Amino acid sequence: MNIGEWIRCAPVEWLDAEAIAAHSLGVTRSQVLAHPEWDAPELALEMLLQKRLTGMPLAYVTGRKEFYGRDFVVNPSVLIPRPETEVLVEAVLPLLAPGMLCVDIGTGSGVIAITLALESPETCWIATDVSGAALRIAAQNAHALASPIKFIRADRLEALAARSVDLIVSNPPYVTPGDVRLQAEVERFEPHIALFAKNGTSFIRELVHDARRVLRPHGIVAFEFGAGQSGEVREILCDLHHKVVPDLAGVDRVAIARL
Ligand SMILES: C[S@@+](CC[C@H](N)C(=O)[O-])C[C@H]1O[C@@H](n2cnc3c(N)ncnc32)[C@H](O)[C@@H]1O
C-alpha cells in the first residue's frame, strides 16, 4: 500500500492520519502530501494508529508538539503545550530586558523558559519542576534548541533566595479536581500533577505569596490561569499593580503583576 492510500483508509481524522504518516516516515506533512506514492511502512503505522485509537492525544503518539513556531519533544510525563500559553509568552516578551534573572515555575516540557530565552537571548533563565521526568524532557528540548537554561528540581519557589529574581513566569496547575469541563482525553492521558490544584487557584495563591519573598523590588510575576478564575486572580493580586490579558477567544487567561 502507498502512503496516500493509507491516509485515506486510516480510521482517524484526516489531519491525524497525515501527522502519523509523516512521523513514521520521518518527514514533514507537506512532503507526505507531495508524495502519496511513497511506500507505507505498515507495521510502524499500525502501532501508532493503535495508540491514537486508544484516545491517546496525537502529540503523545508522535512525541512532538509545536509551540511558538518551534518543535518540542513531549511524552506523557509533561503537559502538552497549549496555544493559551503562547498568550503568556507574548505578554511577557515586552517586559524582558538584558541581564534580567527570570524563573519559570513548573516548566514541564520547558516551552515557556526555552521560548522566552531564545526570543530574548540576553536574559538569564532558571526553570523548576517537582517532576524529575518532566525536567529530563525540558533539558532535552533546551539542548536540541540550543537554549541555555539552568534546570532545578524543586517544589514551587523553595530553591530561590529572597529578593534574587527579576521575573517569575508560570503556567501552574489550575484545574479544580472534578471540573466537568475537563476533556476525558486530557484527564486520562496528561499528568495529573500538571493539571490539578486543590481548589483551582490554590497553587496561584501560593505562587504569588512566595513571589513577594523571592522577587527584587519592582519584580514581576506573570502566570496563566483557568477560564472563569479571573475574579479570584484579581482578588489575589488586589494590592499589586496588575493587569489581566485575554486569550484569542477573548477569555481572561493571563495575569501580570509588579511588586
Ligand atoms: C500546567 S503544567 C505547565 C507545563 C509547561 N510550563 C507548559 O506551559 O506547557 C504545570 C507544571 O507544574 C509542575 N508542578 C506541579 N506542582 C509543582 C510544584 N509544587 N512545584 C513545581 N512544579 C510543580 C508539573 O509537574 C507541571 O510540569
The ligand as an ORCA input file, in Angstrom:
! r2SCAN-3c Opt
* xyz 0 1
  C       0.246     23.196     33.645
  S       1.807     22.356     33.639
  C       2.763     23.526     32.709
  C       3.881     22.913     31.937
  C       4.575     23.895     30.969
  N       5.100     25.032     31.685
  C       3.618     24.364     29.898
  O       3.171     25.520     29.958
  O       3.296     23.583     28.991
  C       2.318     22.588     35.312
  C       3.692     22.039     35.683
  O       3.902     22.310     37.081
  C       4.581     21.224     37.670
  N       4.290     21.249     39.114
  C       3.217     20.773     39.774
  N       3.325     21.005     41.095
  C       4.502     21.660     41.265
  C       5.184     22.181     42.407
  N       4.656     22.082     43.633
  N       6.368     22.792     42.222
  C       6.915     22.903     40.969
  N       6.313     22.432     39.862
  C       5.124     21.818     40.002
  C       4.040     19.998     36.941
  O       4.926     18.909     37.047
  C       3.886     20.543     35.522
  O       5.043     20.288     34.765
*
